[in-house]
């Protein structure tokens, strides 16, 4: 890094640290951009456009057996990559700031549980968690690893298949999935689904209200690694603006809330966050 770039980064880190300290406790809202340094790809480019095909839709997953075959076959390849992912230095810095009492709650749009793995304790998984499954008929829940073990046993042909990782445990795998055997719920044979909010579904209202309550009791909002193109996250930036709560954004590229922010850092996330000096 050249001295000019380093000076620019240090200045930005100083400004971000000032925002956090001045407005503590700050509510943090994180998106996919914070986890890319952990090897988990994101969906959108710097303009907020899709990089690849859109993720599975809730109604399509529920209504179409072939969609579930494709989902679980690709997940059999892609999920282990997400499962093995470890927190990066950006997650660790957020944990440090939380433990210093500067953050109220970490609200994450991610389903990877990396904030929890890093040691953060005040976390709201806005879109759920990918490591657990729920039966859509009887409500039975289990760890995702058991479903994958059953899928592997029933579909040995995919044992040695490899593919590029895609977001949220998906994989860039194209093949004939029509023979893939998808096991049902062990209790009632119903449809098992990751306990996450798929596109086209709604975040449970109590969870939304919990975030709004947290925001109301925070003095600032810091958005990290999210384009906020999805309304489930954008609504909190809009509410913060309406309430006069200062907003800072640290995300590479354009976001839906750029015109709402008090300060915007269009920069790589991990280097800037880790440059923040704790008091």
N, C-alpha and C positions, 0 to 999 in steps of 0.2 A: 504494500500500500504506500502510495506517495505521501509526502508530508502534508500536501494540500488536502488530499482526501481524508487523511487521519484527523487533521484539524477540523474539517467539515463534520466528520462523524462525531468528534468530541463535543463540538458545539451543539449538534443535534441531541446528543446524549444529555448534555447539561440542560437543554431546554425541556426535554422529556422528563428528566428528573425533577426539574422545577415544577412542571405541571403536576406530577404525582404528589410531591410534598405539599404544594400549595392547596391542592384539592382533596387531600386525603380525608376520609377513606374513599378510594376510587373503585368503582366497579369496572372490572375488566371483561371484555367480550372478545373471545378468540375464535378464529376460523381456521380453515385448512392450511393457510400460509405458515402458521406457526409449527406445523408438523412436517413440512417438506424436508427439513434438515434431519428428520428422523427416518427418512426413506419412504414416507407415505405421500404419494402424488396428490396434487390438487386437481380440481375440475376445470378451473377457469384461468384465462390468460390475463395479462396486465390491463386489458380493456374490459374485463368482466364477461368475456364471451367464452362459450364452451370450448375446451381443448379436444374433447372426445365426445362420444355419444352420451346423451343425458343418462343419469342413473335410473334405476328401475322405479316405475311409478307404483304407488300403493294399490290402486284398483287393478292394474294389470297383473301385479303379483298375486292378488287374491283371486282373481277371476280366471286366470289362464295357466293351465298346468305346464304348458311349454315354457312360459316365462319362468316359472319356478324351477324347471329342469335346467334352463340356462343359468339362472342365478346361482343355484347350488353347485352346479358343475364348475362354473368359473370361480366361485367362492372357495371350492375345494383346493384350487391352485393359489388364489390370491390371499385368502384369509391368513395362512401361516406367516406371510410377510408382515401383515399388520399386527398379528399376535406377537411376533418377536420384536417389534419396534420398541425402542427405548427413548425416554425423554431426551431432548437435546438441551443445550445451554440456555435457550430462550425459556423453556419450561422451568428450568432450575432457577433462573433469575426471577420469574414470576413467583415461584415458591418462596424465594428469599424475601421479596417485597411483601408477600402475604404475612410471613412470619414476623416481619418488622412492624406489622400493624398498619401498613399503608394502603392495603386493599381491603375492600369490604367482602366481595365475593367474586369468584372467577366463573363467569358464565361462558360455556364453550359450545359452539355449534358442532364441534368434532365429536365423534363417537369412539375415539381410540383410547380413552382413559389415561392418556399420557400425563395430564396434570396430576392425577392421583398417584401415578407411578413415581412422579417426581417428588411427591410428599405434600402437595397442596391438600388441604382439608376442607376448605370452604368452596366447593365446586358444585355448580348446577349443570348437569348434562342436558342442555336444552333439547337436543335431538335424540336423547337416549344413549344407550351403550351397546356396542356391537358384540360384546363378549357374552351376552345373555340372549336366550331365545324365549319366546312366549307363544303358547298355543292360542290361536285365534278363536278356538271353540270353547275350551274349558279353562283357559287361563294358566295352565301348567307352565312352569318356568324351569329352565335348566341352563347350565353352562354350555356355550356354543361348541366346545370341544367334543361333547358327546355326540352331537349331530354330525360333526365332521368325521368322527370315528365310524359312525354307522354308514355315512355316505361312502367312505373309503372302502369299507367291507363289501358294500353292495355294488360298487363300481370300480373294480380293480383295474380296468383299462386306463383309468386316469392316474394311476399311481406314479408313473414316470413322466407325465406331461408337465411341461414348463411353459411359462408365459410371462410377459411383462406385467408388473404390478400396476393396478389401477386404484383409484381412491376407494376408501371404505371397505377394503377386503375383496374388492373385485379384481379381475384380471382381464387383460386384452387377449382373450381366447375366443377364436371363432372355429366352430366345428359342428358336427351333427350331434345335437343333444337329445334327440328323440328317444334314445334307449337308456338315458340316465334315470336311475331309480331313486326317487326322492322319498325317504322314509317320513312317515307321519308322526304325530304326537304319540309317545309311548303309552300315554294314559287313554286317549280317546281316538287316536288316528287322525286327528284334525290337522290343519295347516300350521306348521311351525314357521315363525317369522322372527328375524332379529328384533330385539326390543328397542328399535329405533324408529324415528319418524321418517318414513319414506316420502319422496316427493309426491305431492298430491294429497297427503294426509295432514292433519293438524297437530301442533304441539298441544299436549293436554293442558286444559285451561288452568288448573291449579299451579302448574309449573310456570306458565306465563305470568300469573298473578304474583307468584313468588319473586320472579325477576323484577317485575314492576315495583313491588314493595322494596326490594333491595335497592333499586335505582333511586327511589324516592328518599332513601336514607343514606345515599352516597352523595359526595360533593363533586364528583367528576366521573366521566365515562371515558375509558380508554379502549379503543377498538384495535385489535392486533390480528393481522393476517386474514382479514375477511373483506370481501368486496361488498358485502351487505346487499347483494343483488336479490337474495331471498328475503321475503318480507318478515319471516320469523325473527330475523336479527335486526333488520332495518327499523322495525317499529320502536325499538328501544332507543336508537339514535334520534328518531323523530320525537319521541316523548321527552328525551333529555333536552333537546332544543326548545321544545315548547315550555319546559319547566325552567329554562334558564341555566341548566346544568352544563358546565363546560365540557367539550368533547375534544379528545385528541385521537388521531388515527395514525397507526403505524402499519402500513400495507404497501407493498409494491404495486404500483398501477392505480387505476381509477377505482373509486368506490361510489356507491349510490348515495353516500352521505357526505361527499366532499364539501358541498356547499353548506352543510350544517356544522362543520367542524370549526373549533376555535384554532386548532393547529393541526397540520398534516405533515407526516414524515413519509415520503415516498422513497423508501430505502430498504435494503436487506434487513430482515427482522433480527436475526441472532446477533450480528455484530453490533447493532445499535443498542439493543437491550442490554447486552453484556457489558457495554461501555458505561452504563449507569453506575455511578459510585454510590454505594450505600453510606448513610450518615454514620 
